[in-house]
Amino acid sequence: MPGRGRCLVMGVVNVTPDSFSDGGRWFDPKAAVRHGLELVEQGADIVDVGGESTRPGAARVPLDEELARVEPVIRELSREGVAVSVDTMRAEVARAAVDAGAVLVNDVSGGLADPEMPRVVAATGVAYVVMHWRGHSHAMERRAVYDDVVTEVREELAKRVASVLAEGVAEEQIVLDPGLGFSKNAEHNWAVLAGLDRLAELGHPLLIGASRKRFLGRLLADPDGTPRPFDRSDDATLAVTAIVAREGAWCVRVHNVRPNADAVRVAAAVQGARS
């Protein structure tokens, strides 16, 4: 993976018609490739290509459809020298993506959706994002029940790490994602962000994906309670980026790259001045 001496920036390319923020905008493969290259020009260190929406309530797409969406985009971006990750829960898609040039598998299920995934990742040797997950999109909201969300997320992530290590994944391959918005309400998300130091104790780099998520829109709601639209919560995303970068996050996953790329550099400058 790229080494920059600072928090990395992962730009999102949703090759889907139904993603919560920008579904349909980059559904055409050529448009998706152009957008990925634009994100790199804006400062993205990694481009995350996904062919299946994981927004609350989203239905799964067939395997062949997911492959057809992501493989040509990953192959072309990789040919252009871009560090590409694939956002998938399927081992077969992950294998094809790595063959096409992907250097990271971003699995929002942490290996739970497809038990073959850890073995595929182990065989390829690429970086592997293990996210905290309690179920597919159609079921995750009703599983947002915790006594102590930070403790439980930490414990469940630790179990997933132990599981994927047992399947042959190497320690140095693993990146952890607390899964903001996945089986978590707004209160849970804020608590997780406040408790990142406890998650860092697990000893793996942290990827944070807060970009344009509903808990930001609800925080910024109009006086009548109407949530801020997804594409108008980029300033709040930027604030989260600055905070988590300063706290040592390995990477942030964002839709609007340029200001977030600026923010991680500011955080690195502050950190450098204090060290």
ABEGO torsion letter per residue (X at the ends): XBBAGBBBBBBBBBBBAABAAABGAAABAAAAAAAAAAAAAAGBABBBBBABBABBGBBBBBAAAAAAAAAAAAAAAAAAGBBBBBBBABAAAAAAAAAAGBABBBBAAGGAABAAAAAAAAAAGBBBBBBBBAEBAAAAAAABBBABAAAAAAAAAAAAAAAAAAAGBBAAABBBBAGBGBGBBAAAAAAAAAAAAAAAAAGBBBBBBABGBAAAAAAABBAAGBBBBAAAAAAAAAAAAAAAAAAGBABBBBABAAAAAAAAAAAAAAAAAAX
